[in-house]
Amino acid sequence: MTGDSPIEFWFDFASGYAYFAALEIDAFGQRVGRRIKWCPYTLGTAFKATGSRGLSSTPLKRDYAQKDWQRIARLRGVPFRLPEHHPSVALAAIRVFYLIDDIDPTVAKTFALAVFEAYFTHGIDSGNLDHVIALAASLGLDGTNLAAGAGSEAVKERVKLISQRAVALGIFGSPFFIVDGEPFWGWDRIPMMEEWIERGGW
């Protein structure tokens, strides 16, 4: 279904460009009258499929990306400080996100934004379950139950399958968006997506 179907927002919590997209995606959704479906996944799964490496693990690209992220932060007037342990493998944050999403997607989105902010401004480790649970608890969530759930084999397998599904859909980067079946890769594609929706494609 088109016209009112949600826009899928696929991302890895350690992606600098996804951080900037997360700060803007809700306003974009409001402008185009679409719900945003937040879909964290492990970018490493896509790297295995494509045979590539992340920006922060690739010479030259790493230096450019770090400069670009600082430039975007200044342009947008938002805080940004790359953690010393970057990039983290954010499995803990992804698992907790989907546990929360099962109960309330709105709260899950709030949690996701908090993870991005805490990682890219305060330097928490989104792959450290203790850090992630403490953050969830600061939002009034039940940390004890979330910690137990995040350690279950069921949620571990679920996140693995979600990441495999992302690759099967052709998703290979972060952020990545799906609008009525049309793929868009990158934070800088948000204006193009908006025009695509307004014009009904081209």
Phi, psi and omega in degrees: 000136178246172176092318179225010179286151182292153173270126180274128181246099181264136184199160170249137184296343180265009181270119179298318179293328177292327176302312181293323177296319181298327179288340187246345193292326180292319178297321176299314179300322179293321181296322183262359178069036181236146171283146177255126176260112181279128187224080176291145177209171181269114182296334178301329177296320178291322179299321178297322182288326184264345182075021182252178176235161179291160180305317186284355177249007184242121178306151183071306178298322180300312182296319179296314183299317181295322177293319182294319179299318178296322179294317178296318180299318178294319180298316184274348180069039181238153180289149177200125175215116184288128180295149178297331183270008180294140359269139175271148171271106195273040182301320181300313181295321180294315181298316180293322178305310185290332174296318179290319182300327178297331183268314184202104181300329179294318177293323178298320177296317177301318178297315181300315178298321179294323177296312179303312182296316182293324180287312187267003174231330183245353173078023175292163177259109183288355174263355180265114185299323179298317178298316183293318180293321178299320178295315179299318180296326179294342177267004179089012181271160182280096183297324182296312180293322180294321179297318179295316181294321182293337180271358183283150178294330182297313182286329176298315179293322180299314180295323177299315181291323177298317180293322177293323178296321179302313180296320179298332178279356181094013181274126186225003183218186180209122001279158179222137184235146173238119180241108180052041179086352181268126182272142174223129182247122171113146177304323184285001177268359180300314177299322179295319177300319181297317179292322178302314181293316182297323183268351183075027180087177177204000000 
